[in-house]
């Protein structure tokens, strides 16, 4: 025993319990890591724990009950304040002491507890003294009771089988992945690396904290700045504590004894990684951030807090300088152009903003491959066309929200780029395009803060795309787009001309708008690019910059306005074109329709173009002349100085059929009626179109089932084609938006293959792909020629029921004329002319026509049928011929 007086040391905390008789204490920190003392419990000895293999030394086995003895003492002492009296010091310099827990009357000697509860033996029994005798007595009592390590029956099972080396880390990870695992922290290598004993499997692993890196210690004994602080912070909170972890990865391969590191997160008692990040004792690392089960944004947010406070590792941090004013960092606008797979133009008010989507890269050509100018690169670079189309179909014309992440200054001939995250509703567009494999995530330096706010989500989306082998990650042959460019090639254009004229309206995509009337279109049906000139108008030219040595030309009056107007209407939209002719340069001339609006008419209506004399030969002459007349009256734009010339007008005749055109030769067609509005207006399908329509419907529905539309992928607009669910059978049909309800989520649609209308929820609509949108609707609106439905509601219902009864079977239809876009027809059911049947039963009247030469036979048949109804007083004529008196009291007026 030492001769020095025995002193009671207070204020020490148990840092670690190495075994059932050895502990490590730490004092109070004063300007640095606190002092430590390693203490042996005096007078007792506990079973020895096995040691892990180090270098050439092999692992050793536990003594029986060694683990249980250590665990008893660990749970009793770790993290608690104790006092102790040093009894003596052994030659190695280790202090042997009596350790007390609690204070005052509640103070308990830990040495005594270990012996009394049977977890330690008495040391130095051959050197008896008063203390040893007391401990010997307590040990005999424990032996008699058979408690603790004196339980002979459980001795064999009380020896751990510790797996110090994990032969196949990957298999263990696959077994435990995502599950909460209990563990004891055996040691802390540095702030981001723990050595754990998994409970109850007794697997000894090294765990690297997912998503972070702390300052480390060097092999030569040195350390990085703040390494001691990070280690101390973790030891204080976790060393020798019970924790719960989730494994998220492994860096060890099968049989790799040198690399046994697992990657995971401490979830209980709390996420230590977030604490280290907030205190500036760790930094995020991208390579393991993508493995996180937790929200990566919480890690980034913690890092931003430390940077803002310039804590420890960030004491000299200087953030990136953003040239965008704070009030302009977030804005909303409508997408007007998709420049390529990563750049788009957003119209905010009257300002156009060119935005590069943050932290993504569009598909690039292979190194050393020359794909030509950007207009050709779109089709030559694998998946670039698909990327552009993905964005075009989802964003053009839609309102989006943008949040500026950073600004790349002008360099290497490139202008300044404003990089932002773009959202359609709640959907992040960068994530969407990356998850489809149509863009890749840009690599940033580890401490580079100029990146997308959701960068970690982008990395996860890319991993998902790689796993699913989609887009650029497919690995197989990329899609090939063989596109014929007809611009400037008159010979080639003339070869296409007859086919395009014969088709009538066909689907096209607007690729570029050069001026108010000059447009570059892509025709999917023939996979060709062409320059398209709007027919029937003379449009002022827009300004043109200097190109290839050609001098710049100023704009004609209202030329730039015409360009902006037409771009706003059709740029990169899906449109329909009607090709009339081709000029000497190989440019097609015709009419272009966007949402059923004739763009030639729209330009004239807005006073941004004048009707050209060639319009008189076209079928839209009336539309153009009326639009020009309205623009003149309103003195819009090019007509602002217009002076109207007064011309006397002849009194219009009471009855006229000048607006009715007659077909050159009536044809008999078999049809079925799909929808009836009243006794004279109905919709029909041609029987010859039936098989093709069934095939089209089946294919469209199969596509929509296998590739369900994304929420918000279609924004209803008046006149837009779409797919819609009909509530009565819950199936998809082709439709056209008739009305968008501003006060609800509902839209009115017309089912173009059947003619009926319905109100549906916007969530039950979807964009219609070009292969289905380009096929004209199967239902045609027609009107039974010259029939006038009754005004009385009861007679209208009777006449409607009569038509419904006759229209149940196939009908034979003859087109006798046309008014506007509606065909005037006669219909017969099993040899019975429906109009004649209605007239002879006194259910309707007919409208007399001035031109008896055209419709004499039909008029004679109608007169005879109506005379017969009057004579026999059928239905409406039961009280006589009411048409002979114009008095209002008879309920009839002409």
Buried (B, 14 or more C-beta within 10 A) or exposed (E): EEEEEEEEBEEBBBBBBBBBBBBBBBBEEEEEEBEEBBBBBBBBBBBBBBBBEEEEEEBBBBBBBBBBBBBBBBEBBBBEBBBBBBBBBEEEEBBBBBBBBBEEEEEEBBBBBBBBBBBBBBBBEEEEEEBBEBBBEBBEBBBEEEBBBBBEEEEEEBBBEBBBBBEBBBEBBEEBBEEEBBBBBBEBBBBBBBBBBBBEBBBBBBBBBBBBBBBBBEEEEEBBEBBBBBBBBBBBBBBBBBBBBBBBBBBBEEEBEEEBBBBBBBBBEEBBBBBBBBBBBBBBBBEBBBBBBBEBEBBBEBBBBBBEBEBBBBEEBEEEEBEBEEEEBEBEBBBBBBBBBBBBBBBEEEEBBBBBBBBBBBBBBEEEEEBEEEBEBBBBBBBBBBBBBBBBBBBBBBBBBBBBBBBEEEEEEEEEBBBBBBBBBEBBBBBBBBBBBBBBBBEBEEEEBBBBBBBBBBBBBBBBBBEEEBBBBBEEEBEEBEBBBBBEBBEBBEEBBEEBBEBEBBBBBBBBBBBBBBBBBBBBBBEBBBBBBBBBBBBBBBEBEEEEEEEEEEBBEBBBBBBBBBBEBBBBBBBBBBBBEBEEEBBBBBBBBBBEBBBBBBBBBBBBBBBBEBBEEBEBBEBBBEBBEBBBEBBBBBBEEBEEEEEEEEEEEEEEBEEBEBEEEBEEBEBBBBBBBBBBBBBBBBEEBEEEBEEBBEEBBEBBEEEEBBEBBBBBEBEBBBBBBBEEEEEBBBBBBBBBEEEEEBBBBBBBBBBBBBEBEBEBBBBBBBBBBBBBBBBBBBBBBBBEBBEEEEBBEBBBEBBEEBBEEEBBBBBBBBEEEEBBBBBBBEEEBBBBBBBBBBBBBBEEBEEEEBBEEBBEBBEEBBEBBBEEEBBBBEEEBBBEEEEEEEEBEE
